């Protein structure tokens, strides 16, 4: 995350860090309140419930998220439902989705500067480290932020 104290990404990061057990919708609403009076931010929240083996996600703005299943079928990834808006300024009605999260499923979250087609032909293989580099090389806007989060669920419960 870029920026120093008082900058929206840092405010959101500090809010998240101070509330690690907050449910996803409550965390997003808390960030919205903390960001009022700033230029705002866009955000996608993904929370893995290891015990239930589920993924809860929601987003405001254009921070894309895609879930790739390790089913061998090469199917199209599931995408987080994003609502138009800006935290701290214009918060739309939000709704979280809860999905099963199975061993070897891969979650990828990319910033606003990444073209939304990043996931169309992507098939995360065994080399998870190569995924962010490939996404940035092919889909990143050079005039925008560069960050790709890749998380693969290896299995197990709490």
N, C-alpha and C positions, 0 to 999 in steps of 0.2 A: 504494500500500500504506500502510496506517495503522500507527501505532505507532512507538515509539522503540527504542533498543538493548535487546535481551533479550526483545522482544515477538515472538511466533511469526511474524507476517508479515515482520517485519524480519529475523529469523533465516533464514527461507526465502529471502528476497531476497538476503541476503548470501551464503548458500550457493550460490545460482544464479550470482551474479555472480563468485564465486571459482572456479567450475567450468563455464565456458561451453561447453567442448567435450565435456562428460560426456554419454554416451548417456542417453536419457530415463529408463530404468529405474534406472540407476545414480544419476542425479541425484535421483530421487524417494527412493531408499533412503538417500542421503547426507542429504537433508533430514530424513527420518525420524529418523536417528541424532542430528542436530543439535537436533532439537526434543524429544528425550526430557527429561522433567523440567519441561516447560512445559505450558500448557493445550492444546497441539497446534494443528494447522492442517489444512485441507482444500486440495487442490491438483490442478489439471489441468496436465499438461505437454504442450506441442505443439512438435515440432521439425521444421523444414522442411529437407529434404536437397535443396538446389537442384540439385546435380549429378545426382542420381538422379530428381529431380522427384517426390519422395514426401513424405508427411507422416506422422510417427510421433507418436502421442498415447496418453495414458493418464491416468487420474484416480483419486483417492481422496477420497471425500466428495462434496459436491454443488456443485462448480464445473462448470457445464454448458459443453459445447463442441459446436458444430455446424459442419459443412462444407457450404457451398452450392456446387453445381456451376454453371458458366456454360454450361449445355447448352440453354437456351432452353425446356426442357420444363416448368419450374416444378415439378420433382419435390421430394419431401420430402427435407430435408437429412439427411446422415449425421450420427450423433451419437457422441461418444466414449463408450466403455463405462466407466461409473463403478463403482467398488467401494465398498461401505460401509466406513467406517473413519475414523480420524483419524491423521495423521502425528504421530509422537512418542508416541503412546499405543497405538493398536490398528491395526496395519498388516495388511490382508488380503493374500492372494496377489494379485500384480499381473501384468498381461499388457499389453504394448503392441500396438497395431494399427498396421499400415503400410498407407497408402492412396496411390494415385496423386494427385498434386497438379498440376493442369493450369493453364495461363494463365487468368486471370480467375476462378479458384475463390476463394471468400471464406470465411475462417475467423473464427468469432465465439465468444468465450469470455466468459461472464458469471458473476458471483459467486453465492454461495449465496442471497442475498436476492432474486434475480430468479426469477420464476415459471417453471418448466420449459417452459411452453407458449410462451415468447417466440419460438421459431422456427417454430411451426406454420403461420403465415400470412405469415411474413416472406419477401420476395423481394428480396435486396440488388440494387439497380439500379446505375446508373452513379454515383450520389451516395453514396459510401461514408461521407462525413461525416454524413449524415442518419441512418444506421443506429443508432448508439449512442443518439442523442437519442430516436428513436422507441421503442427497446427500453425505455429508462429511463422514458419518459413512460407507457407502457402496462403494463409488467410489474414495475417495481421496487417492492419493499417499502420504504416510507418509513422504517421502523425498522431498516434494515440497510445494509450497505456499498453504495456505488454506483460500479461500475466495469464498463465494457464494453470488451473488446479486439476490434478488427476489423482483419483483415489480408487484403488481396487480393493474390494472386500475379500479378504482371505478366508473368512469363515470364523466360526466360534461365537460364543455368547458370553455374557458377563458371568 
